[in-house]
Amino acid sequence: MTLLEAIHARHSVRHYKNQPLSEEVAAALQERIEEVNEKGRLHIQLIRNEPRAFQGIFAYGKFSGVTDYFVVCGRKATDLDERVGYYGEQLVLFAQQLGLNTCWVGLSYHKVPDTYVLHPGEKVACYICVGYGTTQGADHRRKTLQEVSNADAGTPDWFRQGVEAALLAPTAINQQKFRFDYLPAGGKGPDRVKADKGFSFVGYTKMDLGIAKLHFEIGAGKENFEWA
């Protein structure tokens, strides 16, 4: 499964089978976590066989069967949430490639003492469920290209493909509060793309933007542009 195929296959899943991760799968996830932590300056931890964090939750989406999850931590910084989204989604897509299901979780979890480690200056940004879903999840209504970008007949195909991939990105309560604008270089260097977050009372727009930017890069091809 390619990353673009993983983008299309991935849906948020809140109900999981009683099927533990194999040691081989857990080892592969841990190896990727270490890579992501180094590149993203994060402290993501895989928690296994721990059912308490998602028991009795009714805030947004009812979870069941969750025993494995990522605790996504990092040192407090203005760009932490965007890095969490960008690099955390790399783990999500890798998990999809391994045949697993996932769900980003902003609030609907319990912090269980002694299950993870926080270094000085760090905070928990979110959790991500991981495991074998009882279903593969479902698609949701998405905004149009025109609602989230300046794509038109004159923009290149790669830009449209990038926006289409971004529209498949998970966002808090499916809010999709992001925008991508194509900025042609006019023969003076590479074309650029400007990515912005919108306003939301729900929050999480910086994290959502990081996720959407990763999807855009995968759909558009990083070689075709530079971020403005």
Secondary structure, DSSP 8 states (H G I E B T S, - for coil): --HHHHHHH--B--BB-S----HHHHHHHHHHHHHHHHHHT---EEE-S--GGGSS--SSS--BS---EEEEEEE--TTHHHHHHHHHHHHHHHHHHTT-EEEEESSS----TTSS---TTEEEEEEEEEE-BSS---------HHHHB---TTS-HHHHHHHHHHTTS--GGG---EEEEEE--TTSSS-EEEEEE---SS--HHHHHHHHHHHHHHHH-GGG-EE-
